[in-house]
């Protein structure tokens, strides 16, 4: 602009009061402005209009805006550019950069549903959405005849975005008072999820400077969204979404990594669901870091925030309908990244199977916001527990036999669909057995182990199980009435129970001695007895021996149990 502009604001990643969400907001603003530059070159009239009323100067750590005219009018047009709705689905030019994404709404459904499940899912926003809509789309570019039905909630026509409504209603503009000082303003809790007032109407949700309040309106653009397992609240299974915020120190680096992640997740509906918060965080950490090499010594920090409804706060009128349920600040070690990268190779994020019919729970508005209505997405059972272990710097097989918190409610729902009266613990064990191939493939990777002795002990336990199976087969030859798979299933359940009850060093040692004695001596045990006994008698790490024994039990297979393996493949696992 030739004339001197009378109004300006400048924000930097290093300004005082810039937390991770504020920095994400500044990154979202940066992405939106660079997208406007690109669209102007492509002849976009809306972007050209924005450059006529607003000038910007971008560095790798700061954004400066200059304009003439009314603050609210100019900033309103910037918000309208950054937050658009096409075909009832959010279109964000800052991240939806290519023509295919702009023209095909279903490539934006992940971000759309993630926004409605996190930042935008608040009664106070009054964003009106339609009932769930299912539309068939082509899933596989190599197979034009294969389609799936995408289920989502479109925004009703004529609705303005929550960001534009907040800008107008909360009087963020003008930014400065009569003395030229940046004003202090308050914002609703949705712009900073979890900052919701809980102690009365006089409490403010968020208080800060007007320029940072404006920046926060762009924060959802720079976040990544992923679907967590459903949990039960007031007897209804509800969706849970998490959003991931990287610690942003460079706009150019973030823009490059963001474009890479966005391209990987377009149309990949089988990648939308994970088995827990650690699973979500490590998956994005691997993608954001761009490597799974053990030689890497520095990993990016991520903030993973899960949103949902709790029975306690849902009964308090002053609390928004969606709150933080957990916050995970993740800076994974190089070993954790390498091990999770191997798990991504052997345990695909999910399996997509044709769904014959929707259950009543799936059809309800509150239950099962399933992006793929015509198909069932089956998540890996073991991924959630292994990821949590890696996040907590535990050995990857720690407590594998116990379901993590995020998967308890869906496990209970799975149990209720059965008619055999099985316990949750036994059902979890069966689900793990159905993934014995993936777990064994993971166990074959050298990077998964801290010491060679762990693999040796796993091999010793596998050998003992084979010899116990021989004994069961001999019992049948002597006139046993039950088949070998049935006999072994009962024997494996007995071993599982005994191992779970071995909660002290003495009890574990007693079990292992009796277990190996029953199986009988062998060359493998004789050659490695020192490694076995050193771990079992270790004052701190003895529990690792129990976890290895349970891993051996889960992954044990034999050609004589082929029928059992076929049954495992057909079992109903987590949806």
C-alpha positions as CSV (number, residue, x, y, z in Angstrom):
1,X,0.0,0.0,0.0
2,X,1.3,3.4,-1.0
3,X,-0.3,5.4,1.9
4,X,0.8,5.0,5.4
5,X,-1.4,2.6,7.2
6,X,-2.8,3.9,10.5
7,X,-3.4,0.6,12.4
8,X,-1.0,-2.4,13.0
9,X,-0.4,-5.3,15.3
10,X,2.6,-7.6,15.6
11,X,2.9,-10.9,17.4
12,X,5.9,-13.2,17.8
13,X,6.3,-16.7,19.0
14,X,8.6,-15.4,21.7
15,X,6.2,-12.7,23.1
16,X,5.3,-12.8,26.7
17,X,2.2,-14.8,27.5
18,X,2.5,-17.0,24.3
19,X,1.7,-20.5,25.4
20,X,1.5,-23.5,23.1
21,X,-2.1,-22.7,22.0
22,X,-1.3,-19.1,21.3
23,X,1.8,-20.1,19.2
24,X,-0.5,-22.5,17.3
25,X,-2.9,-19.6,16.7
26,X,0.0,-17.5,15.3
27,X,1.0,-20.5,13.1
28,X,-2.6,-20.8,11.9
29,X,-2.7,-17.1,11.0
30,X,0.7,-17.6,9.2
31,X,-0.7,-20.5,7.2
32,X,-3.9,-18.5,6.2
33,X,-1.9,-15.5,5.0
34,X,0.6,-17.6,3.0
35,X,-2.4,-19.4,1.5
36,X,-3.9,-16.0,0.5
37,X,-0.6,-15.1,-1.3
38,X,-0.8,-18.4,-3.2
39,X,-4.5,-17.9,-4.1
40,X,-3.9,-14.4,-5.4
41,X,-1.4,-15.7,-7.8
42,X,-4.0,-18.2,-9.0
43,X,-6.6,-15.5,-9.6
44,X,-8.8,-15.9,-6.5
45,X,-10.9,-12.8,-6.2
46,X,-11.5,-13.3,-2.5
47,X,-7.9,-13.5,-1.7
48,X,-7.2,-10.4,-3.9
49,X,-9.8,-8.4,-1.9
50,X,-8.0,-9.3,1.3
51,X,-4.7,-8.0,0.0
52,X,-6.4,-4.7,-0.9
53,X,-7.6,-4.0,2.7
54,X,-4.8,-5.6,4.6
55,X,-1.0,-5.8,4.3
56,X,1.2,-8.3,6.2
57,X,4.8,-9.0,6.8
58,X,5.9,-12.5,7.7
59,X,9.1,-13.8,9.2
60,X,9.9,-17.2,10.5
61,X,8.8,-16.3,14.0
62,X,6.5,-13.3,13.7
63,X,3.5,-11.9,11.9
64,X,2.8,-8.2,11.4
65,X,-0.5,-6.8,10.1
66,X,-1.2,-3.3,8.8
67,X,-4.4,-1.8,7.6
68,X,-6.6,1.3,7.1
69,X,-10.2,1.4,8.2
70,X,-12.3,-0.1,11.0
71,X,-10.5,-2.9,12.9
72,X,-13.6,-5.1,13.2
73,X,-14.4,-4.8,9.5
74,X,-10.9,-5.7,8.3
75,X,-10.3,-8.5,10.8
76,X,-13.8,-9.8,10.0
77,X,-12.8,-10.3,6.4
78,X,-9.6,-12.0,7.4
79,X,-11.6,-14.4,9.6
80,X,-14.1,-15.0,6.8
81,X,-11.2,-15.9,4.5
82,X,-9.4,-18.2,7.0
83,X,-12.7,-20.0,8.1
84,X,-14.9,-21.0,5.2
85,X,-17.7,-23.6,4.9
86,X,-18.2,-25.4,1.6
87,X,-20.9,-28.1,1.2
88,X,-21.6,-28.0,4.9
89,X,-18.0,-28.9,5.7
90,X,-15.2,-26.6,7.0
91,X,-12.8,-25.4,4.4
92,X,-9.6,-23.9,5.8
93,X,-7.4,-22.4,3.0
94,X,-4.4,-22.5,5.4
95,X,-4.3,-26.3,5.4
96,X,-6.5,-27.3,2.5
97,X,-4.2,-26.0,-0.2
98,X,-4.7,-28.2,-3.3
99,X,-7.6,-28.1,-5.8
100,X,-8.7,-31.7,-4.9
101,X,-9.2,-30.8,-1.3
102,X,-11.1,-27.6,-2.1
103,X,-13.5,-29.4,-4.5
104,X,-14.0,-32.7,-2.6
105,X,-15.7,-32.2,0.8
106,X,-15.0,-35.7,2.0
107,X,-11.2,-35.1,2.0
108,X,-11.9,-32.5,4.7
109,X,-14.3,-34.6,6.8
110,X,-11.5,-35.6,9.3
111,X,-10.7,-32.0,10.2
112,X,-14.4,-31.0,10.1
113,X,-15.5,-33.8,12.5
114,X,-12.4,-33.2,14.7
115,X,-13.3,-29.5,15.0
116,X,-16.9,-30.3,15.9
117,X,-15.7,-32.8,18.5
118,X,-13.2,-30.5,20.2
119,X,-13.1,-26.7,19.8
120,X,-16.6,-26.2,18.3
121,X,-18.5,-28.7,20.4
122,X,-20.0,-26.2,22.9
123,X,-23.5,-25.2,23.5
124,X,-22.6,-21.6,23.9
125,X,-21.3,-21.4,20.2
126,X,-24.8,-22.2,18.9
127,X,-23.4,-23.7,15.7
128,X,-26.3,-25.5,14.1
129,X,-25.6,-28.8,12.4
130,X,-27.7,-31.2,10.5
131,X,-28.4,-34.8,11.6
132,X,-25.9,-37.4,10.5
133,X,-25.6,-37.7,6.8
134,X,-24.2,-40.7,4.9
135,X,-22.9,-40.2,1.4
136,X,-21.1,-42.8,-0.7
137,X,-17.7,-41.9,-2.0
138,X,-14.9,-43.7,-3.8
139,X,-12.4,-45.1,-1.3
140,X,-9.7,-46.6,-3.4
141,X,-8.4,-44.7,-6.5
142,X,-7.1,-48.0,-7.9
143,X,-10.6,-49.6,-7.6
144,X,-13.3,-47.2,-8.9
145,X,-16.1,-49.6,-8.1
146,X,-15.3,-49.7,-4.4
147,X,-17.1,-47.1,-2.4
148,X,-17.8,-46.5,1.3
149,X,-20.5,-44.4,2.9
150,X,-19.0,-41.5,4.8
151,X,-21.0,-40.4,7.9
152,X,-20.7,-36.8,9.1
153,X,-22.7,-33.9,10.4
154,X,-22.8,-31.0,7.9
155,X,-23.2,-27.4,9.2
156,X,-26.6,-25.9,8.2
157,X,-26.6,-23.4,5.4
158,X,-26.2,-19.7,6.2
159,X,-24.3,-20.4,9.5
160,X,-21.3,-18.1,10.1
161,X,-18.3,-19.6,11.8
162,X,-17.7,-19.6,15.5
163,X,-14.6,-17.5,15.1
164,X,-16.4,-14.7,13.3
165,X,-19.2,-14.7,15.8
166,X,-16.8,-14.5,18.7
167,X,-14.8,-11.7,17.0
168,X,-18.0,-9.6,16.9
169,X,-19.6,-10.6,20.2
170,X,-16.6,-10.4,22.4
171,X,-15.4,-6.9,21.3
172,X,-11.9,-7.9,20.6
173,X,-11.8,-5.0,18.2
174,X,-10.7,-2.3,18.4
175,X,-7.4,-3.7,19.6
176,X,-6.2,-0.5,21.2
177,X,-7.8,2.0,23.6
178,X,-7.7,5.7,23.2
179,X,-4.2,5.9,24.6
180,X,-2.9,3.4,21.9
181,X,-2.4,0.6,24.4
182,X,-3.5,-3.0,23.5
183,X,-6.7,-3.6,25.4
184,X,-7.4,-6.5,27.8
185,X,-10.4,-8.7,26.8
186,X,-12.0,-11.9,27.8
187,X,-13.0,-14.9,25.6
188,X,-15.2,-17.9,25.9
189,X,-13.6,-21.2,27.0
190,X,-13.9,-22.9,23.5
191,X,-10.8,-20.9,22.3
192,X,-8.7,-22.5,25.0
193,X,-10.3,-25.9,25.7
194,X,-10.3,-26.7,29.4
195,X,-10.4,-23.0,30.5
196,X,-14.1,-23.3,31.1
197,X,-15.5,-21.6,34.2
198,X,-16.6,-24.0,36.9
199,X,-17.3,-21.8,39.9
200,X,-20.0,-19.4,38.9
201,X,-21.1,-16.9,36.4
202,X,-18.7,-14.2,37.7
203,X,-15.7,-16.2,36.6
204,X,-14.1,-15.4,33.2
205,X,-13.0,-18.2,30.9
206,X,-10.0,-16.5,29.4
207,X,-8.5,-13.1,30.0
208,X,-5.6,-11.6,28.0
209,X,-4.5,-9.0,25.5
210,X,-6.7,-8.3,22.5
211,X,-4.0,-9.2,19.9
212,X,-3.4,-12.6,21.5
213,X,-7.2,-13.1,21.8
214,X,-7.4,-12.5,18.0
215,X,-4.5,-14.9,17.4
216,X,-6.3,-17.6,19.4
217,X,-9.1,-17.6,16.9
218,X,-6.7,-19.3,14.4
219,X,-5.4,-21.9,16.7
220,X,-7.7,-24.8,15.6
221,X,-6.3,-24.4,12.0
222,X,-2.8,-25.5,13.2
223,X,-4.0,-28.4,15.3
224,X,-4.3,-32.1,14.1
225,X,-7.4,-34.1,15.0
226,X,-7.8,-37.8,15.6
227,X,-10.6,-40.1,16.9
228,X,-10.1,-41.9,20.2
229,X,-12.1,-44.9,21.4
230,X,-15.6,-44.2,22.6
231,X,-16.3,-44.1,26.3
232,X,-19.6,-44.3,28.2
233,X,-21.2,-41.3,29.9
234,X,-24.7,-41.6,31.4
235,X,-25.1,-45.1,29.8
236,X,-24.4,-43.7,26.3
237,X,-21.3,-44.5,24.3
238,X,-19.9,-41.1,23.2
239,X,-17.2,-40.1,20.8
240,X,-13.9,-38.8,22.0
241,X,-11.6,-36.6,19.9
242,X,-8.1,-35.5,20.6
243,X,-6.2,-32.6,19.1
244,X,-2.4,-32.4,18.8
245,X,-0.5,-29.2,19.2
246,X,3.3,-29.2,18.3
247,X,5.6,-26.9,20.1
248,X,6.1,-24.4,17.2
249,X,9.4,-22.6,17.0
250,X,9.6,-22.0,13.2
251,X,6.7,-21.2,10.9
252,X,8.5,-22.5,7.8
253,X,9.4,-25.8,9.5
254,X,5.9,-26.2,10.8
255,X,4.3,-25.4,7.4
256,X,6.4,-28.0,5.7
257,X,5.7,-30.7,8.3
258,X,2.0,-29.8,8.5
259,X,1.6,-30.2,4.7
260,X,3.2,-33.6,4.9
261,X,0.9,-34.8,7.6
262,X,-2.2,-33.4,6.0
263,X,-1.4,-35.2,2.7
264,X,-1.0,-38.5,4.6
265,X,-4.4,-38.3,6.2
266,X,-6.6,-37.1,3.3
267,X,-9.1,-39.9,2.5
268,X,-7.4,-42.3,4.9
269,X,-10.4,-43.1,7.0
270,X,-8.8,-46.2,8.2
271,X,-6.1,-44.0,9.9
272,X,-8.6,-41.9,11.8
273,X,-9.1,-44.1,14.8
274,X,-6.4,-44.9,17.4
275,X,-6.4,-47.0,20.5
276,X,-5.5,-44.3,23.1
277,X,-3.9,-41.0,23.7
278,X,-0.4,-42.4,23.7
279,X,-1.1,-44.0,20.3
280,X,-2.3,-40.7,18.9
281,X,0.6,-38.8,20.3
282,X,3.4,-41.2,19.1
283,X,1.8,-41.5,15.7
284,X,2.0,-37.8,15.2
285,X,5.4,-37.6,16.8
286,X,6.8,-40.1,14.2
287,X,5.2,-38.1,11.4
288,X,6.2,-34.7,12.7
289,X,9.8,-35.8,13.5
290,X,10.1,-37.4,10.1
291,X,12.2,-40.3,11.3
292,X,12.2,-43.4,13.5
293,X,16.0,-43.7,13.6
294,X,17.7,-44.7,16.9
295,X,20.5,-42.2,16.0
296,X,18.1,-39.3,16.4
297,X,18.6,-37.6,19.8
298,X,16.1,-34.8,19.6
299,X,12.4,-35.2,19.2
300,X,9.7,-32.5,18.9
301,X,7.5,-31.8,21.8
302,X,3.7,-32.4,21.3
303,X,0.7,-31.5,23.4
304,X,-2.1,-34.1,23.0
305,X,-5.4,-33.0,24.5
306,X,-8.4,-35.2,24.6
307,X,-11.9,-33.8,24.7
308,X,-15.1,-35.5,25.9
309,X,-18.0,-35.5,28.3
310,X,-17.8,-36.6,31.9
311,X,-20.7,-37.6,34.1
312,X,-19.6,-35.2,36.8
313,X,-19.2,-32.0,34.8
314,X,-22.1,-32.7,32.5
315,X,-24.5,-32.1,35.4
316,X,-23.2,-28.5,36.0
317,X,-25.0,-25.9,33.8
318,X,-22.1,-23.5,33.8
319,X,-19.7,-26.0,32.3
320,X,-19.5,-26.4,28.5
321,X,-20.7,-29.6,27.1
322,X,-17.2,-30.7,26.1
323,X,-14.2,-30.5,28.4
324,X,-10.6,-31.6,28.6
325,X,-10.4,-35.2,29.8
326,X,-6.7,-35.6,29.7
327,X,-3.6,-33.7,28.6
328,X,-0.4,-35.4,27.5
329,X,2.8,-33.4,27.1
330,X,4.9,-35.7,25.0
331,X,8.6,-35.5,24.2
332,X,9.4,-39.1,23.2
333,X,12.8,-40.6,23.3
334,X,14.6,-41.7,20.2
335,X,14.1,-45.4,21.3
336,X,10.3,-44.8,21.7
337,X,10.1,-43.3,18.2
338,X,12.0,-46.2,16.7
339,X,9.9,-48.8,18.5
340,X,6.6,-47.1,17.6
341,X,7.8,-46.9,14.0
342,X,8.2,-50.6,13.9
343,X,4.8,-51.1,15.5
344,X,3.3,-48.9,12.7
345,X,4.8,-51.3,10.2
346,X,3.5,-54.5,11.8
347,X,0.3,-53.3,13.4
348,X,-1.7,-51.3,10.9
349,X,-3.7,-48.5,12.5
350,X,-7.0,-50.3,11.7
351,X,-8.8,-52.8,9.6
352,X,-11.7,-51.8,7.4
353,X,-14.4,-54.4,7.1
354,X,-17.8,-54.3,5.5
355,X,-20.5,-53.6,8.0
356,X,-23.7,-55.6,7.4
357,X,-26.0,-53.2,9.4
358,X,-25.7,-50.3,11.8
359,X,-26.5,-51.0,15.5
360,X,-28.9,-48.7,17.3
361,X,-26.0,-47.2,19.2
362,X,-24.3,-46.4,15.9
363,X,-27.4,-44.7,14.6
364,X,-27.8,-42.5,17.6
365,X,-26.5,-38.9,17.5
366,X,-24.6,-39.3,20.8
367,X,-23.1,-42.6,20.1
368,X,-20.6,-43.6,17.5
369,X,-19.7,-40.6,15.3
370,X,-18.4,-43.1,12.9
371,X,-16.9,-41.5,9.8
372,X,-17.3,-44.7,7.9
373,X,-20.9,-45.7,8.2
374,X,-20.9,-48.6,5.7
375,X,-17.8,-50.2,7.2
376,X,-16.5,-51.2,10.5
377,X,-13.1,-49.9,11.6
378,X,-11.3,-52.4,13.8
379,X,-8.4,-51.0,15.8
380,X,-5.5,-53.0,17.0
381,X,-6.1,-54.3,20.5
382,X,-2.4,-54.2,21.6
383,X,-1.5,-50.8,20.1
384,X,-3.0,-48.7,22.9
385,X,-1.2,-50.6,25.7
386,X,2.2,-50.7,23.9
387,X,2.0,-47.0,23.0
388,X,1.2,-46.1,26.6
389,X,4.3,-48.1,27.7
390,X,6.5,-46.3,25.2
391,X,5.2,-42.9,26.3
392,X,6.0,-43.8,29.9
393,X,9.4,-45.3,29.0
394,X,8.4,-48.8,30.1
395,X,9.3,-51.9,28.3
396,X,6.9,-52.3,25.4
397,X,5.3,-55.5,26.8
398,X,4.6,-54.1,30.3
399,X,1.1,-55.1,31.5
400,X,0.1,-56.1,28.0
401,X,-2.5,-58.5,29.5
402,X,-4.4,-55.6,31.1
403,X,-6.6,-53.3,29.0
404,X,-5.7,-49.6,29.2
405,X,-8.2,-47.0,30.4
406,X,-9.2,-45.8,27.0
407,X,-10.4,-49.2,25.8
408,X,-12.3,-50.4,28.9
409,X,-15.8,-49.1,27.8
410,X,-15.6,-50.5,24.3
411,X,-14.3,-53.8,25.7
412,X,-17.4,-53.9,28.0
413,X,-19.7,-53.2,25.0
414,X,-18.0,-56.0,23.1
415,X,-18.5,-58.4,26.1
416,X,-22.2,-57.5,26.3
417,X,-22.7,-58.5,22.6
418,X,-21.5,-62.0,23.5
419,X,-23.7,-64.7,25.0
420,X,-21.0,-66.9,26.8
421,X,-20.7,-64.8,30.0
422,X,-17.0,-64.3,29.5
423,X,-15.1,-61.8,31.7
424,X,-13.6,-58.6,30.4
425,X,-10.1,-59.9,31.3
426,X,-10.6,-63.2,29.4
427,X,-12.0,-61.3,26.4
428,X,-9.1,-59.0,26.3
429,X,-6.8,-62.0,26.4
430,X,-8.6,-63.5,23.4
431,X,-8.4,-60.3,21.5
432,X,-4.6,-60.2,22.1
433,X,-4.4,-63.8,20.9
434,X,-6.0,-62.8,17.7
435,X,-3.0,-60.5,17.1
436,X,-0.3,-63.1,17.8
437,X,1.2,-62.8,14.4
438,X,1.7,-59.0,14.7
439,X,3.0,-59.4,18.2
440,X,5.5,-62.1,17.2
441,X,6.6,-60.0,14.2
442,X,7.2,-57.1,16.6
443,X,9.1,-59.4,19.0
444,X,11.5,-60.4,16.1
445,X,12.6,-56.8,15.8
446,X,15.9,-56.2,17.6
447,X,15.1,-52.6,18.2
448,X,12.2,-53.6,20.5
449,X,14.5,-55.1,23.2
450,X,16.7,-53.5,25.8
451,X,18.9,-56.6,26.2
452,X,19.4,-60.0,24.4
453,X,18.4,-61.8,27.6
454,X,14.7,-60.7,27.1
455,X,14.4,-62.5,23.8
456,X,16.1,-65.6,25.3
457,X,13.6,-65.7,28.1
458,X,10.7,-65.4,25.7
459,X,12.1,-68.3,23.7
460,X,12.5,-70.4,26.9
461,X,8.9,-69.8,27.8
462,X,7.7,-70.6,24.3
463,X,9.6,-73.9,24.5
464,X,8.0,-74.8,27.8
465,X,4.6,-74.1,26.3
466,X,5.3,-76.4,23.4
467,X,6.2,-79.2,25.8
468,X,3.1,-78.6,27.8
469,X,1.1,-78.9,24.6
470,X,2.8,-82.2,23.9
471,X,1.6,-83.4,27.3
472,X,-2.0,-82.4,26.5
473,X,-1.8,-84.3,23.2
474,X,-0.5,-87.4,25.1
475,X,-3.5,-87.1,27.4
476,X,-5.8,-87.4,24.4
477,X,-4.0,-90.5,23.2
478,X,-4.7,-92.1,26.6
479,X,-8.4,-91.6,26.1
480,X,-9.2,-88.0,26.8
481,X,-12.6,-86.9,25.7
482,X,-11.9,-83.2,24.8
483,X,-10.2,-82.1,21.6
484,X,-6.7,-80.6,21.8
485,X,-7.7,-77.0,21.0
486,X,-10.3,-77.1,23.8
487,X,-7.9,-78.7,26.3
488,X,-5.2,-76.1,25.4
489,X,-7.6,-73.2,25.6
490,X,-8.5,-74.2,29.2
491,X,-4.8,-74.8,30.1
492,X,-3.8,-71.4,28.7
493,X,-6.5,-69.7,30.8
494,X,-5.2,-71.5,33.9
495,X,-1.6,-70.2,33.2
496,X,-2.9,-66.7,32.5
497,X,-4.7,-66.6,35.9
498,X,-1.7,-68.0,37.8
499,X,0.6,-65.4,36.2
500,X,-1.8,-62.5,37.0
501,X,-2.0,-63.6,40.6
502,X,1.9,-63.7,40.9
503,X,2.1,-60.2,42.2
504,X,5.2,-60.5,44.2
505,X,8.7,-61.8,43.5
506,X,8.2,-64.9,45.7
507,X,4.9,-65.8,44.0
508,X,6.4,-65.4,40.6
509,X,9.4,-67.5,41.4
510,X,7.1,-70.2,42.7
511,X,5.0,-70.2,39.6
512,X,8.0,-70.2,37.2
513,X,9.7,-73.1,39.1
514,X,6.6,-75.2,39.0
515,X,5.8,-74.2,35.4
516,X,9.3,-75.1,34.0
517,X,9.4,-78.3,36.1
518,X,6.1,-79.5,34.7
519,X,7.3,-78.8,31.2
520,X,10.5,-80.7,31.8
521,X,14.1,-79.7,31.3
522,X,15.6,-79.0,27.9
523,X,18.8,-77.8,26.3
524,X,17.4,-74.3,25.7
525,X,16.6,-73.8,29.4
526,X,19.9,-75.4,30.5
527,X,22.0,-73.0,28.3
528,X,20.1,-69.9,29.4
529,X,19.2,-70.7,33.0
530,X,21.4,-67.9,34.4
531,X,19.5,-65.3,32.3
532,X,16.2,-66.7,33.5
533,X,17.0,-66.8,37.2
534,X,18.8,-63.5,37.2
535,X,15.7,-61.7,35.9
536,X,13.3,-63.7,38.1
537,X,15.3,-62.9,41.2
538,X,16.0,-59.3,40.4
539,X,14.7,-57.1,43.2
540,X,13.3,-54.4,40.9
541,X,12.9,-56.0,37.4
542,X,11.3,-59.3,38.4
543,X,8.0,-58.2,37.1
544,X,9.5,-58.1,33.6
545,X,9.8,-61.9,33.7
546,X,6.1,-62.2,34.4
547,X,5.3,-59.8,31.5
548,X,7.5,-61.9,29.2
549,X,5.8,-65.1,30.3
550,X,2.4,-63.5,29.5
551,X,3.7,-62.3,26.1
552,X,4.9,-65.8,25.4
553,X,1.4,-67.1,26.3
554,X,-0.3,-64.6,24.0
555,X,1.9,-65.2,21.0
556,X,2.2,-69.0,21.4
557,X,1.0,-71.0,18.4
558,X,1.4,-74.4,17.0
559,X,0.3,-76.2,13.8
560,X,-1.8,-78.5,16.0
561,X,-3.9,-75.5,17.1
562,X,-4.7,-74.2,13.5
563,X,-8.4,-74.5,14.2
564,X,-8.0,-72.2,17.2
565,X,-6.1,-69.7,15.1
566,X,-9.0,-69.6,12.6
567,X,-11.4,-69.0,15.4
568,X,-9.2,-66.1,16.7
569,X,-9.2,-64.5,13.3
570,X,-13.0,-64.4,13.3
571,X,-13.5,-63.1,16.7
572,X,-15.2,-59.7,17.2
573,X,-12.6,-57.2,18.4
574,X,-12.7,-53.5,19.4
575,X,-14.7,-51.3,17.1
